[in-house]
Structure formats: C-alpha cells, structure tokens
Amino acid sequence: MTSLPWLDPDQLWFPPADQALDDPDGLLAVGGDLSTERLRLAYRNGIFPWFTDEQPILWWSPDPRCVLFPDEIHISRSLKRTLNSGAFQITVDQNFTGVIRHCAHLRSEGTWITNDMMASYTRLHSQGAAHSVEAWNRDGKLVGGLYGVALGQCFFGESMFSLETNASKVVMVHLARNLELWGYRIMDCQVESDHLLRMGARTIPRREFLSILRAGVDAPPEQDAWRLKWRWPGADPATTNE
C-alpha cells in the first residue's frame, strides 16, 4: 500500500486492516467521521482513531498489537499491598464523563482525546457500548479510571488516568478479573508501553488479533450487564458496586 484512502463521511467502510502502513506503523486511512456506527465498525475490524485537533481523523491498526488476556493480569507485590489496604472504592459506569475528561486533560504529552472524541464516546456510552471503571479514594474523590468499548466478548481499552499511586492499576486488576468472569476473551491495549507490559499485557501479530476479533465480537459474553462480580480478597466489600 503506497497511499492512504480518504474516507467519505457519507460512506461507511474501511480498507482491510492488513493494508495499513508499516511506517508509521498501522496508519490505515484518513477522514470519515466519528459517528457511533463508524466507531463500532472500526473496532470490529481492529481499527481505532488516533489524532490531534490539528490533524484530520486518522485510523490505525498497528502490527503487532498489544493485548491483555484477562487471566494473565500480573499483580506485583507493591500492588498487592495497595489492594490489601482497600484504599480505593471501585465502581463501573458511575462517572464516564469524569473519567474521559481526566484522561483527556492529564496527559503530559498532549491529548488525542479531542472534544469531538469525547462527544462520540459519550454517545457510545449512552448506547451501552462504551464503559468506564472508576477508583475513588476514602474522601470520595475520583482518583483513577479507564474507559473503552465493549463488543461481544472483546473489550477495547482506550485510555486511563491516575491521580494517586496505583489507582489506575487497581482499576485494571478489577477490570481484568471481572472480564474473565464475564466471559470476555481479550482486552485490547492497542500499543505497548512498559506500564502495560508490567501488568501482564503482551504483543501478538495483527493477524492473530483479527482472528480473535472475528471469533469474539459477535459472541455474547456470559454477562453483559457490567456489574462487578469480583473484588480483591480481604478488601473492604465497599470496593465493588455489586
């Protein structure tokens, strides 16, 4: 592939993910829109938007892909101490707007979560396809969280934030354990980072990732109500919203 297709907002389609560029890794297409229909189609096909206010909408499908299989979540000794302390109350879908705003405003390298992106994912949330997981401290302040998109048995993580040490890691542990119990196959992390790799994420070839999606995006999970079934053993029962 030597040129990028420009997507017409009035035509809902994407080129195959395996046509993405090698440099920059995974860049697949430009343009289109951020309608919920297009976002759903993108995630179903292993594609996600990533751009800034100064750029047109850019669509990506990198190879390899960073993923976390829910049963492979890694919990370090220091994280176990935080979990044992019960320092955070964990909830689901209690403050999606707060989570996505924190994710947008707290990135030192600048944000790709534009106002249009926030509006689109909030619409997905209202449709039941986007979810947030929140961490609250003992004073009732939102101090950590993440959000992403759920389709079938696949969860596509978008971004996370942390205002207190280990808050986002505690959120990730609770999400992974519950995704496993709910019958989810995979948590997409998009692009690898040291933080994610330390939590148990790993990279797999894009073709393997797409194969998992084909088998999972249309298969209903064992539970789709997004109510927490798991909490860290020994922690205060208030750490879930069962």
Secondary structure, 3 states (H helix, E strand, C coil): CCCCCEECCCCCCCCCHHHCCCCCCCEEEEECCCCHHHHHHHHHCCCEECCCCCCCCEEECCCCEEEECHHHCCCCHHHHHHHHHCCCEEEECCCHHHHHHHHHHCCCCCCCCCHHHHHHHHHHHHCCCEEEEEEECCCCCEEEEEEEEEECCEEEEEEEEECCCCHHHHHHHHHHHHHHHHCCCEEEEECCCHHHHHCCCEEECHHHHHHHHHHHCCCCCCCCCCCCCCCCCCCCHHHCCC
